[in-house]
Amino acid sequence: MAFVWFFGVLGGACLLLIVTLMRRNGRRTETAEGLRIEEQARIQAHEDRVSYNSLSVHSSMPTAGDAYQRRR
């Protein structure tokens, strides 16, 4: 009986997520402020892809500012 409840709650959560995502319908931001925020996020994502690609990460010496230094 516990499995039925567990999968019922899990299925309900999945259904809620699907309905929420489908309701958004892929709309884009229409205000100028929202467009600026989207543009900055797109530029930052591009810079991150360039900065952290496999060639640049694995062919350079580690520095004190690298992410693995902060994990301690």
N, CA, C, O and CB atoms as a CASP TS submission, in Angstrom:
PFRMAT TS
TARGET T0000
AUTHOR 0000-0000-0000
METHOD Language model
MODEL 1
PARENT N/A
ATOM      1  N   MET     1       0.816  -1.188   0.000  1.00  0.00           N
ATOM      2  CA  MET     1       0.000   0.000   0.000  1.00  0.00           C
ATOM      3  C   MET     1       0.870   1.266   0.000  1.00  0.00           C
ATOM      4  O   MET     1       0.508   2.284  -0.590  1.00  0.00           O
ATOM      5  CB  MET     1      -0.934  -0.010   1.204  1.00  0.00           C
ATOM      6  N   ALA     2       2.014   1.179   0.669  1.00  0.00           N
ATOM      7  CA  ALA     2       2.918   2.336   0.718  1.00  0.00           C
ATOM      8  C   ALA     2       3.474   2.651  -0.672  1.00  0.00           C
ATOM      9  O   ALA     2       3.692   3.815  -1.008  1.00  0.00           O
ATOM     10  CB  ALA     2       4.076   2.074   1.706  1.00  0.00           C
ATOM     11  N   PHE     3       3.705   1.604  -1.483  1.00  0.00           N
ATOM     12  CA  PHE     3       4.208   1.833  -2.841  1.00  0.00           C
ATOM     13  C   PHE     3       3.173   2.562  -3.691  1.00  0.00           C
ATOM     14  O   PHE     3       3.517   3.415  -4.509  1.00  0.00           O
ATOM     15  CB  PHE     3       4.589   0.501  -3.504  1.00  0.00           C
ATOM     16  N   VAL     4       1.915   2.220  -3.491  1.00  0.00           N
ATOM     17  CA  VAL     4       0.846   2.875  -4.241  1.00  0.00           C
ATOM     18  C   VAL     4       0.819   4.363  -3.903  1.00  0.00           C
ATOM     19  O   VAL     4       0.728   5.204  -4.798  1.00  0.00           O
ATOM     20  CB  VAL     4      -0.525   2.219  -3.934  1.00  0.00           C
ATOM     21  N   TRP     5       0.896   4.686  -2.626  1.00  0.00           N
ATOM     22  CA  TRP     5       0.931   6.094  -2.218  1.00  0.00           C
ATOM     23  C   TRP     5       2.161   6.803  -2.768  1.00  0.00           C
ATOM     24  O   TRP     5       2.067   7.917  -3.282  1.00  0.00           O
ATOM     25  CB  TRP     5       0.905   6.208  -0.696  1.00  0.00           C
ATOM     26  N   PHE     6       3.315   6.150  -2.656  1.00  0.00           N
ATOM     27  CA  PHE     6       4.561   6.749  -3.127  1.00  0.00           C
ATOM     28  C   PHE     6       4.491   7.060  -4.623  1.00  0.00           C
ATOM     29  O   PHE     6       4.798   8.174  -5.048  1.00  0.00           O
ATOM     30  CB  PHE     6       5.743   5.815  -2.835  1.00  0.00           C
ATOM     31  N   PHE     7       4.084   6.066  -5.416  1.00  0.00           N
ATOM     32  CA  PHE     7       4.011   6.288  -6.851  1.00  0.00           C
ATOM     33  C   PHE     7       2.871   7.240  -7.225  1.00  0.00           C
ATOM     34  O   PHE     7       2.956   7.935  -8.237  1.00  0.00           O
ATOM     35  CB  PHE     7       3.838   4.962  -7.571  1.00  0.00           C
ATOM     36  N   GLY     8       1.827   7.277  -6.434  1.00  0.00           N
ATOM     37  CA  GLY     8       0.748   8.232  -6.667  1.00  0.00           C
ATOM     38  C   GLY     8       1.222   9.660  -6.453  1.00  0.00           C
ATOM     39  O   GLY     8       0.922  10.542  -7.259  1.00  0.00           O
ATOM     40  N   VAL     9       1.955   9.894  -5.379  1.00  0.00           N
ATOM     41  CA  VAL     9       2.503  11.232  -5.116  1.00  0.00           C
ATOM     42  C   VAL     9       3.542  11.594  -6.171  1.00  0.00           C
ATOM     43  O   VAL     9       3.564  12.726  -6.654  1.00  0.00           O
ATOM     44  CB  VAL     9       3.130  11.301  -3.703  1.00  0.00           C
ATOM     45  N   LEU    10       4.390  10.656  -6.527  1.00  0.00           N
ATOM     46  CA  LEU    10       5.409  10.898  -7.550  1.00  0.00           C
ATOM     47  C   LEU    10       4.759  11.204  -8.900  1.00  0.00           C
ATOM     48  O   LEU    10       5.181  12.122  -9.602  1.00  0.00           O
ATOM     49  CB  LEU    10       6.348   9.682  -7.675  1.00  0.00           C
ATOM     50  N   GLY    11       3.744  10.443  -9.254  1.00  0.00           N
ATOM     51  CA  GLY    11       3.032  10.690 -10.508  1.00  0.00           C
ATOM     52  C   GLY    11       2.312  12.028 -10.491  1.00  0.00           C
ATOM     53  O   GLY    11       2.291  12.731 -11.501  1.00  0.00           O
ATOM     54  N   GLY    12       1.724  12.389  -9.359  1.00  0.00           N
ATOM     55  CA  GLY    12       1.064  13.682  -9.231  1.00  0.00           C
ATOM     56  C   GLY    12       2.032  14.839  -9.389  1.00  0.00           C
ATOM     57  O   GLY    12       1.707  15.841 -10.026  1.00  0.00           O
ATOM     58  N   ALA    13       3.227  14.706  -8.808  1.00  0.00           N
ATOM     59  CA  ALA    13       4.248  15.748  -8.944  1.00  0.00           C
ATOM     60  C   ALA    13       4.696  15.875 -10.393  1.00  0.00           C
ATOM     61  O   ALA    13       4.873  16.983 -10.898  1.00  0.00           O
ATOM     62  CB  ALA    13       5.456  15.445  -8.040  1.00  0.00           C
ATOM     63  N   CYS    14       4.877  14.749 -11.057  1.00  0.00           N
ATOM     64  CA  CYS    14       5.268  14.778 -12.475  1.00  0.00           C
ATOM     65  C   CYS    14       4.180  15.422 -13.320  1.00  0.00           C
ATOM     66  O   CYS    14       4.473  16.216 -14.213  1.00  0.00           O
ATOM     67  CB  CYS    14       5.561  13.355 -12.990  1.00  0.00           C
ATOM     68  N   LEU    15       2.947  15.091 -13.047  1.00  0.00           N
ATOM     69  CA  LEU    15       1.836  15.675 -13.786  1.00  0.00           C
ATOM     70  C   LEU    15       1.773  17.185 -13.567  1.00  0.00           C
ATOM     71  O   LEU    15       1.532  17.935 -14.513  1.00  0.00           O
ATOM     72  CB  LEU    15       0.515  15.022 -13.367  1.00  0.00           C
ATOM     73  N   LEU    16       1.984  17.635 -12.342  1.00  0.00           N
ATOM     74  CA  LEU    16       1.991  19.063 -12.047  1.00  0.00           C
ATOM     75  C   LEU    16       3.110  19.775 -12.805  1.00  0.00           C
ATOM     76  O   LEU    16       2.901  20.868 -13.332  1.00  0.00           O
ATOM     77  CB  LEU    16       2.143  19.294 -10.540  1.00  0.00           C
ATOM     78  N   LEU    17       4.290  19.168 -12.865  1.00  0.00           N
ATOM     79  CA  LEU    17       5.402  19.764 -13.615  1.00  0.00           C
ATOM     80  C   LEU    17       5.102  19.835 -15.104  1.00  0.00           C
ATOM     81  O   LEU    17       5.406  20.833 -15.757  1.00  0.00           O
ATOM     82  CB  LEU    17       6.683  18.967 -13.387  1.00  0.00           C
ATOM     83  N   ILE    18       4.509  18.784 -15.636  1.00  0.00           N
ATOM     84  CA  ILE    18       4.176  18.767 -17.061  1.00  0.00           C
ATOM     85  C   ILE    18       3.153  19.845 -17.385  1.00  0.00           C
ATOM     86  O   ILE    18       3.298  20.563 -18.374  1.00  0.00           O
ATOM     87  CB  ILE    18       3.640  17.387 -17.476  1.00  0.00           C
ATOM     88  N   VAL    19       2.119  19.963 -16.553  1.00  0.00           N
ATOM     89  CA  VAL    19       1.089  20.978 -16.785  1.00  0.00           C
ATOM     90  C   VAL    19       1.694  22.373 -16.688  1.00  0.00           C
ATOM     91  O   VAL    19       1.369  23.240 -17.498  1.00  0.00           O
ATOM     92  CB  VAL    19      -0.070  20.823 -15.775  1.00  0.00           C
ATOM     93  N   THR    20       2.561  22.602 -15.719  1.00  0.00           N
ATOM     94  CA  THR    20       3.199  23.914 -15.552  1.00  0.00           C
ATOM     95  C   THR    20       4.044  24.259 -16.761  1.00  0.00           C
ATOM     96  O   THR    20       3.983  25.385 -17.256  1.00  0.00           O
ATOM     97  CB  THR    20       4.061  23.941 -14.285  1.00  0.00           C
ATOM     98  N   LEU    21       4.836  23.307 -17.246  1.00  0.00           N
ATOM     99  CA  LEU    21       5.700  23.579 -18.395  1.00  0.00           C
ATOM    100  C   LEU    21       4.907  23.744 -19.677  1.00  0.00           C
ATOM    101  O   LEU    21       5.269  24.565 -20.520  1.00  0.00           O
ATOM    102  CB  LEU    21       6.714  22.468 -18.562  1.00  0.00           C
ATOM    103  N   MET    22       3.847  22.991 -19.843  1.00  0.00           N
ATOM    104  CA  MET    22       3.030  23.120 -21.045  1.00  0.00           C
ATOM    105  C   MET    22       2.257  24.441 -21.054  1.00  0.00           C
ATOM    106  O   MET    22       2.008  25.006 -22.120  1.00  0.00           O
ATOM    107  CB  MET    22       2.058  21.942 -21.151  1.00  0.00           C
ATOM    108  N   ARG    23       1.882  24.929 -19.885  1.00  0.00           N
ATOM    109  CA  ARG    23       1.134  26.177 -19.798  1.00  0.00           C
ATOM    110  C   ARG    23       2.005  27.366 -20.193  1.00  0.00           C
ATOM    111  O   ARG    23       1.499  28.355 -20.723  1.00  0.00           O
ATOM    112  CB  ARG    23       0.586  26.371 -18.383  1.00  0.00           C
ATOM    113  N   ARG    24       3.304  27.277 -19.940  1.00  0.00           N
ATOM    114  CA  ARG    24       4.203  28.369 -20.320  1.00  0.00           C
ATOM    115  C   ARG    24       4.250  28.529 -21.825  1.00  0.00           C
ATOM    116  O   ARG    24       4.376  29.649 -22.320  1.00  0.00           O
ATOM    117  CB  ARG    24       5.610  28.123 -19.776  1.00  0.00           C
ATOM    118  N   ASN    25       4.152  27.431 -22.566  1.00  0.00           N
ATOM    119  CA  ASN    25       4.048  27.442 -24.023  1.00  0.00           C
ATOM    120  C   ASN    25       5.259  28.076 -24.704  1.00  0.00           C
ATOM    121  O   ASN    25       5.136  28.573 -25.823  1.00  0.00           O
ATOM    122  CB  ASN    25       2.801  28.173 -24.436  1.00  0.00           C
ATOM    123  N   GLY    26       6.415  28.071 -24.061  1.00  0.00           N
ATOM    124  CA  GLY    26       7.638  28.583 -24.685  1.00  0.00           C
ATOM    125  C   GLY    26       7.616  30.071 -24.958  1.00  0.00           C
ATOM    126  O   GLY    26       8.297  30.549 -25.864  1.00  0.00           O
ATOM    127  N   ARG    27       6.836  30.808 -24.179  1.00  0.00           N
ATOM    128  CA  ARG    27       6.754  32.251 -24.402  1.00  0.00           C
ATOM    129  C   ARG    27       8.069  32.918 -24.064  1.00  0.00           C
ATOM    130  O   ARG    27       8.779  32.508 -23.146  1.00  0.00           O
ATOM    131  CB  ARG    27       5.626  32.864 -23.572  1.00  0.00           C
ATOM    132  N   ARG    28       8.373  33.937 -24.812  1.00  0.00           N
ATOM    133  CA  ARG    28       9.564  34.719 -24.552  1.00  0.00           C
ATOM    134  C   ARG    28       9.173  35.970 -23.789  1.00  0.00           C
ATOM    135  O   ARG    28       8.009  36.371 -23.771  1.00  0.00           O
ATOM    136  CB  ARG    28      10.294  35.077 -25.864  1.00  0.00           C
ATOM    137  N   THR    29      10.153  36.570 -23.166  1.00  0.00           N
ATOM    138  CA  THR    29       9.925  37.819 -22.450  1.00  0.00           C
ATOM    139  C   THR    29       9.682  38.927 -23.456  1.00  0.00           C
ATOM    140  O   THR    29      10.356  38.998 -24.483  1.00  0.00           O
ATOM    141  CB  THR    29      11.122  38.164 -21.529  1.00  0.00           C
ATOM    142  N   GLU    30       8.730  39.785 -23.169  1.00  0.00           N
ATOM    143  CA  GLU    30       8.384  40.847 -24.102  1.00  0.00           C
ATOM    144  C   GLU    30       8.832  42.226 -23.640  1.00  0.00           C
ATOM    145  O   GLU    30       8.926  43.138 -24.462  1.00  0.00           O
ATOM    146  CB  GLU    30       6.911  40.856 -24.327  1.00  0.00           C
ATOM    147  N   THR    31       9.108  42.408 -22.364  1.00  0.00           N
ATOM    148  CA  THR    31       9.505  43.731 -21.882  1.00  0.00           C
ATOM    149  C   THR    31      10.980  43.958 -22.162  1.00  0.00           C
ATOM    150  O   THR    31      11.746  43.009 -22.328  1.00  0.00           O
ATOM    151  CB  THR    31       9.213  43.879 -20.373  1.00  0.00           C
ATOM    152  N   ALA    32      11.371  45.223 -22.213  1.00  0.00           N
ATOM    153  CA  ALA    32      12.764  45.567 -22.501  1.00  0.00           C
ATOM    154  C   ALA    32      13.688  45.055 -21.397  1.00  0.00           C
ATOM    155  O   ALA    32      14.787  44.578 -21.677  1.00  0.00           O
ATOM    156  CB  ALA    32      12.920  47.090 -22.660  1.00  0.00           C
ATOM    157  N   GLU    33      13.246  45.154 -20.155  1.00  0.00           N
ATOM    158  CA  GLU    33      14.078  44.691 -19.039  1.00  0.00           C
ATOM    159  C   GLU    33      14.288  43.176 -19.117  1.00  0.00           C
ATOM    160  O   GLU    33      15.394  42.682 -18.900  1.00  0.00           O
ATOM    161  CB  GLU    33      13.431  45.072 -17.685  1.00  0.00           C
ATOM    162  N   GLY    34      13.221  42.454 -19.427  1.00  0.00           N
ATOM    163  CA  GLY    34      13.337  41.002 -19.554  1.00  0.00           C
ATOM    164  C   GLY    34      14.239  40.605 -20.706  1.00  0.00           C
ATOM    165  O   GLY    34      14.998  39.641 -20.603  1.00  0.00           O
ATOM    166  N   LEU    35      14.159  41.348 -21.811  1.00  0.00           N
ATOM    167  CA  LEU    35      15.028  41.051 -22.951  1.00  0.00           C
ATOM    168  C   LEU    35      16.487  41.300 -22.606  1.00  0.00           C
ATOM    169  O   LEU    35      17.359  40.549 -23.041  1.00  0.00           O
ATOM    170  CB  LEU    35      14.627  41.891 -24.163  1.00  0.00           C
ATOM    171  N   ARG    36      16.766  42.347 -21.827  1.00  0.00           N
ATOM    172  CA  ARG    36      18.151  42.602 -21.398  1.00  0.00           C
ATOM    173  C   ARG    36      18.660  41.489 -20.499  1.00  0.00           C
ATOM    174  O   ARG    36      19.811  41.065 -20.611  1.00  0.00           O
ATOM    175  CB  ARG    36      18.250  43.947 -20.667  1.00  0.00           C
ATOM    176  N   ILE    37      17.795  41.015 -19.604  1.00  0.00           N
ATOM    177  CA  ILE    37      18.197  39.921 -18.710  1.00  0.00           C
ATOM    178  C   ILE    37      18.486  38.661 -19.516  1.00  0.00           C
ATOM    179  O   ILE    37      19.472  37.971 -19.258  1.00  0.00           O
ATOM    180  CB  ILE    37      17.099  39.642 -17.655  1.00  0.00           C
ATOM    181  N   GLU    38      17.626  38.354 -20.496  1.00  0.00           N
ATOM    182  CA  GLU    38      17.856  37.179 -21.341  1.00  0.00           C
ATOM    183  C   GLU    38      19.141  37.312 -22.144  1.00  0.00           C
ATOM    184  O   GLU    38      19.879  36.340 -22.305  1.00  0.00           O
ATOM    185  CB  GLU    38      16.676  36.964 -22.284  1.00  0.00           C
ATOM    186  N   GLU    39      19.412  38.513 -22.649  1.00  0.00           N
ATOM    187  CA  GLU    39      20.619  38.732 -23.431  1.00  0.00           C
ATOM    188  C   GLU    39      21.863  38.542 -22.568  1.00  0.00           C
ATOM    189  O   GLU    39      22.825  37.908 -23.000  1.00  0.00           O
ATOM    190  CB  GLU    39      20.610  40.133 -24.050  1.00  0.00           C
ATOM    191  N   GLN    40      21.852  39.083 -21.358  1.00  0.00           N
ATOM    192  CA  GLN    40      22.998  38.916 -20.456  1.00  0.00           C
ATOM    193  C   GLN    40      23.205  37.445 -20.098  1.00  0.00           C
ATOM    194  O   GLN    40      24.342  36.979 -20.029  1.00  0.00           O
ATOM    195  CB  GLN    40      22.799  39.747 -19.173  1.00  0.00           C
ATOM    196  N   ALA    41      22.115  36.713 -19.872  1.00  0.00           N
ATOM    197  CA  ALA    41      22.225  35.286 -19.559  1.00  0.00           C
ATOM    198  C   ALA    41      22.788  34.517 -20.747  1.00  0.00           C
ATOM    199  O   ALA    41      23.593  33.602 -20.573  1.00  0.00           O
ATOM    200  CB  ALA    41      20.855  34.712 -19.156  1.00  0.00           C
ATOM    201  N   ARG    42      22.364  34.887 -21.964  1.00  0.00           N
ATOM    202  CA  ARG    42      22.874  34.227 -23.160  1.00  0.00           C
ATOM    203  C   ARG    42      24.364  34.516 -23.357  1.00  0.00           C
ATOM    204  O   ARG    42      25.128  33.621 -23.717  1.00  0.00           O
ATOM    205  CB  ARG    42      22.080  34.676 -24.393  1.00  0.00           C
ATOM    206  N   ILE    43      24.775  35.757 -23.123  1.00  0.00           N
ATOM    207  CA  ILE    43      26.192  36.122 -23.250  1.00  0.00           C
ATOM    208  C   ILE    43      27.023  35.392 -22.195  1.00  0.00           C
ATOM    209  O   ILE    43      28.103  34.885 -22.501  1.00  0.00           O
ATOM    210  CB  ILE    43      26.376  37.656 -23.114  1.00  0.00           C
ATOM    211  N   GLN    44      26.526  35.335 -20.953  1.00  0.00           N
ATOM    212  CA  GLN    44      27.250  34.641 -19.890  1.00  0.00           C
ATOM    213  C   GLN    44      27.374  33.148 -20.193  1.00  0.00           C
ATOM    214  O   GLN    44      28.424  32.554 -19.949  1.00  0.00           O
ATOM    215  CB  GLN    44      26.545  34.849 -18.543  1.00  0.00           C
ATOM    216  N   ALA    45      26.321  32.544 -20.720  1.00  0.00           N
ATOM    217  CA  ALA    45      26.384  31.125 -21.069  1.00  0.00           C
ATOM    218  C   ALA    45      27.412  30.882 -22.170  1.00  0.00           C
ATOM    219  O   ALA    45      28.145  29.895 -22.130  1.00  0.00           O
ATOM    220  CB  ALA    45      25.004  30.619 -21.512  1.00  0.00           C
ATOM    221  N   HIS    46      27.465  31.772 -23.144  1.00  0.00           N
ATOM    222  CA  HIS    46      28.464  31.632 -24.212  1.00  0.00           C
ATOM    223  C   HIS    46      29.876  31.758 -23.646  1.00  0.00           C
ATOM    224  O   HIS    46      30.756  30.968 -23.986  1.00  0.00           O
ATOM    225  CB  HIS    46      28.235  32.692 -25.314  1.00  0.00           C
ATOM    226  N   GLU    47      30.090  32.746 -22.788  1.00  0.00           N
ATOM    227  CA  GLU    47      31.419  32.920 -22.186  1.00  0.00           C
ATOM    228  C   GLU    47      31.815  31.710 -21.349  1.00  0.00           C
ATOM    229  O   GLU    47      32.975  31.300 -21.360  1.00  0.00           O
ATOM    230  CB  GLU    47      31.450  34.182 -21.320  1.00  0.00           C
ATOM    231  N   ASP    48      30.862  31.141 -20.629  1.00  0.00           N
ATOM    232  CA  ASP    48      31.148  29.946 -19.834  1.00  0.00           C
ATOM    233  C   ASP    48      31.498  28.762 -20.718  1.00  0.00           C
ATOM    234  O   ASP    48      32.414  28.002 -20.401  1.00  0.00           O
ATOM    235  CB  ASP    48      29.957  29.598 -18.951  1.00  0.00           C
ATOM    236  N   ARG    49      30.778  28.594 -21.827  1.00  0.00           N
ATOM    237  CA  ARG    49      31.095  27.485 -22.735  1.00  0.00           C
ATOM    238  C   ARG    49      32.488  27.637 -23.313  1.00  0.00           C
ATOM    239  O   ARG    49      33.202  26.647 -23.473  1.00  0.00           O
ATOM    240  CB  ARG    49      30.067  27.402 -23.867  1.00  0.00           C
ATOM    241  N   VAL    50      32.886  28.854 -23.627  1.00  0.00           N
ATOM    242  CA  VAL    50      34.214  29.090 -24.193  1.00  0.00           C
ATOM    243  C   VAL    50      35.281  28.910 -23.117  1.00  0.00           C
ATOM    244  O   VAL    50      36.319  28.300 -23.376  1.00  0.00           O
ATOM    245  CB  VAL    50      34.304  30.506 -24.811  1.00  0.00           C
ATOM    246  N   SER    51      35.042  29.428 -21.922  1.00  0.00           N
ATOM    247  CA  SER    51      36.047  29.388 -20.856  1.00  0.00           C
ATOM    248  C   SER    51      36.256  27.997 -20.290  1.00  0.00           C
ATOM    249  O   SER    51      37.371  27.652 -19.898  1.00  0.00           O
ATOM    250  CB  SER    51      35.652  30.319 -19.746  1.00  0.00           C
ATOM    251  N   TYR    52      35.207  27.195 -20.240  1.00  0.00           N
ATOM    252  CA  TYR    52      35.299  25.902 -19.575  1.00  0.00           C
ATOM    253  C   TYR    52      35.178  24.731 -20.535  1.00  0.00           C
ATOM    254  O   TYR    52      34.710  23.662 -20.144  1.00  0.00           O
ATOM    255  CB  TYR    52      34.239  25.795 -18.523  1.00  0.00           C
ATOM    256  N   ASN    53      35.593  24.912 -21.791  1.00  0.00           N
ATOM    257  CA  ASN    53      35.549  23.772 -22.697  1.00  0.00           C
ATOM    258  C   ASN    53      36.694  22.819 -22.377  1.00  0.00           C
ATOM    259  O   ASN    53      37.587  23.165 -21.604  1.00  0.00           O
ATOM    260  CB  ASN    53      35.621  24.235 -24.169  1.00  0.00           C
ATOM    261  N   SER    54      36.680  21.655 -22.945  1.00  0.00           N
ATOM    262  CA  SER    54      37.641  20.615 -22.603  1.00  0.00           C
ATOM    263  C   SER    54      39.078  21.026 -22.908  1.00  0.00           C
ATOM    264  O   SER    54      39.979  20.748 -22.117  1.00  0.00           O
ATOM    265  CB  SER    54      37.307  19.345 -23.346  1.00  0.00           C
ATOM    266  N   LEU    55      39.300  21.678 -24.033  1.00  0.00           N
ATOM    267  CA  LEU    55      40.647  22.074 -24.408  1.00  0.00           C
ATOM    268  C   LEU    55      41.229  23.093 -23.436  1.00  0.00           C
ATOM    269  O   LEU    55      42.382  22.965 -23.025  1.00  0.00           O
ATOM    270  CB  LEU    55      40.651  22.637 -25.811  1.00  0.00           C
ATOM    271  N   SER    56      40.452  24.094 -23.067  1.00  0.00           N
ATOM    272  CA  SER    56      40.982  25.128 -22.176  1.00  0.00           C
ATOM    273  C   SER    56      41.138  24.622 -20.748  1.00  0.00           C
ATOM    274  O   SER    56      42.023  25.088 -20.030  1.00  0.00           O
ATOM    275  CB  SER    56      40.075  26.348 -22.192  1.00  0.00           C
ATOM    276  N   VAL    57      40.309  23.690 -20.323  1.00  0.00           N
ATOM    277  CA  VAL    57      40.393  23.193 -18.956  1.00  0.00           C
ATOM    278  C   VAL    57      41.531  22.195 -18.792  1.00  0.00           C
ATOM    279  O   VAL    57      42.266  22.260 -17.807  1.00  0.00           O
ATOM    280  CB  VAL    57      39.078  22.552 -18.548  1.00  0.00           C
ATOM    281  N   HIS    58      41.688  21.278 -19.736  1.00  0.00           N
ATOM    282  CA  HIS    58      42.655  20.200 -19.550  1.00  0.00           C
ATOM    283  C   HIS    58      44.056  20.528 -20.055  1.00  0.00           C
ATOM    284  O   HIS    58      44.996  19.780 -19.784  1.00  0.00           O
ATOM    285  CB  HIS    58      42.165  18.974 -20.236  1.00  0.00           C
ATOM    286  N   SER    59      44.213  21.623 -20.777  1.00  0.00           N
ATOM    287  CA  SER    59      45.554  21.928 -21.273  1.00  0.00           C
ATOM    288  C   SER    59      46.195  23.085 -20.522  1.00  0.00           C
ATOM    289  O   SER    59      47.216  23.611 -20.965  1.00  0.00           O
ATOM    290  CB  SER    59      45.501  22.248 -22.751  1.00  0.00           C
ATOM    291  N   SER    60      45.622  23.493 -19.400  1.00  0.00           N
ATOM    292  CA  SER    60      46.203  24.601 -18.650  1.00  0.00           C
ATOM    293  C   SER    60      46.610  24.134 -17.263  1.00  0.00           C
ATOM    294  O   SER    60      46.126  23.119 -16.763  1.00  0.00           O
ATOM    295  CB  SER    60      45.212  25.775 -18.552  1.00  0.00           C
ATOM    296  N   MET    61      47.500  24.887 -16.658  1.00  0.00           N
ATOM    297  CA  MET    61      47.947  24.567 -15.308  1.00  0.00           C
ATOM    298  C   MET    61      46.874  25.010 -14.320  1.00  0.00           C
ATOM    299  O   MET    61      46.226  26.035 -14.534  1.00  0.00           O
ATOM    300  CB  MET    61      49.314  25.247 -14.991  1.00  0.00           C
ATOM    301  N   PRO    62      46.675  24.253 -13.238  1.00  0.00           N
ATOM    302  CA  PRO    62      45.683  24.673 -12.247  1.00  0.00           C
ATOM    303  C   PRO    62      46.156  25.921 -11.507  1.00  0.00           C
ATOM    304  O   PRO    62      47.354  26.120 -11.307  1.00  0.00           O
ATOM    305  CB  PRO    62      45.402  23.535 -11.248  1.00  0.00           C
ATOM    306  N   THR    63      45.225  26.737 -11.112  1.00  0.00           N
ATOM    307  CA  THR    63      45.556  27.945 -10.373  1.00  0.00           C
ATOM    308  C   THR    63      44.845  27.934  -9.031  1.00  0.00           C
ATOM    309  O   THR    63      43.989  27.086  -8.782  1.00  0.00           O
ATOM    310  CB  THR    63      45.179  29.203 -11.176  1.00  0.00           C
ATOM    311  N   ALA    64      45.194  28.857  -8.187  1.00  0.00           N
ATOM    312  CA  ALA    64      44.585  28.920  -6.858  1.00  0.00           C
ATOM    313  C   ALA    64      43.106  29.278  -6.948  1.00  0.00           C
ATOM    314  O   ALA    64      42.359  29.017  -6.005  1.00  0.00           O
ATOM    315  CB  ALA    64      45.318  29.939  -5.981  1.00  0.00           C
ATOM    316  N   GLY    65      42.668  29.862  -8.048  1.00  0.00           N
ATOM    317  CA  GLY    65      41.281  30.254  -8.182  1.00  0.00           C
ATOM    318  C   GLY    65      40.396  29.193  -8.795  1.00  0.00           C
ATOM    319  O   GLY    65      39.198  29.420  -8.960  1.00  0.00           O
ATOM    320  N   ASP    66      40.952  28.032  -9.140  1.00  0.00           N
ATOM    321  CA  ASP    66      40.139  26.993  -9.761  1.00  0.00           C
ATOM    322  C   ASP    66      39.100  26.448  -8.792  1.00  0.00           C
ATOM    323  O   ASP    66      39.256  26.551  -7.575  1.00  0.00           O
ATOM    324  CB  ASP    66      41.023  25.862 -10.267  1.00  0.00           C
ATOM    325  N   ALA    67      38.054  25.877  -9.337  1.00  0.00           N
ATOM    326  CA  ALA    67      36.924  25.427  -8.523  1.00  0.00           C
ATOM    327  C   ALA    67      37.327  24.321  -7.558  1.00  0.00           C
ATOM    328  O   ALA    67      36.780  24.262  -6.456  1.00  0.00           O
ATOM    329  CB  ALA    67      35.793  24.943  -9.416  1.00  0.00           C
ATOM    330  N   TYR    68      38.255  23.443  -7.918  1.00  0.00           N
ATOM    331  CA  TYR    68      38.585  22.342  -7.024  1.00  0.00           C
ATOM    332  C   TYR    68      39.298  22.844  -5.785  1.00  0.00           C
ATOM    333  O   TYR    68      39.310  22.139  -4.776  1.00  0.00           O
ATOM    334  CB  TYR    68      39.443  21.313  -7.739  1.00  0.00           C
ATOM    335  N   GLN    69      39.887  24.013  -5.811  1.00  0.00           N
ATOM    336  CA  GLN    69      40.520  24.568  -4.626  1.00  0.00           C
ATOM    337  C   GLN    69      39.484  24.982  -3.598  1.00  0.00           C
ATOM    338  O   GLN    69      39.761  24.937  -2.399  1.00  0.00           O
ATOM    339  CB  GLN    69      41.394  25.753  -4.996  1.00  0.00           C
ATOM    340  N   ARG    70      38.286  25.387  -4.036  1.00  0.00           N
ATOM    341  CA  ARG    70      37.253  25.864  -3.122  1.00  0.00           C
ATOM    342  C   ARG    70      36.469  24.730  -2.503  1.00  0.00           C
ATOM    343  O   ARG    70      35.669  24.979  -1.601  1.00  0.00           O
ATOM    344  CB  ARG    70      36.314  26.794  -3.837  1.00  0.00           C
ATOM    345  N   ARG    71      36.653  23.509  -2.935  1.00  0.00           N
ATOM    346  CA  ARG    71      35.861  22.386  -2.437  1.00  0.00           C
ATOM    347  C   ARG    71      36.327  21.896  -1.079  1.00  0.00           C
ATOM    348  O   ARG    71      35.611  21.132  -0.431  1.00  0.00           O
ATOM    349  CB  ARG    71      35.905  21.251  -3.419  1.00  0.00           C
ATOM    350  N   ARG    72      37.472  22.299  -0.637  1.00  0.00           N
ATOM    351  CA  ARG    72      37.991  21.790   0.641  1.00  0.00           C
ATOM    352  C   ARG    72      37.188  22.229   1.820  1.00  0.00           C
ATOM    353  O   ARG    72      37.511  21.875   2.954  1.00  0.00           O
ATOM    354  CB  ARG    72      39.398  22.218   0.836  1.00  0.00           C
TER
END
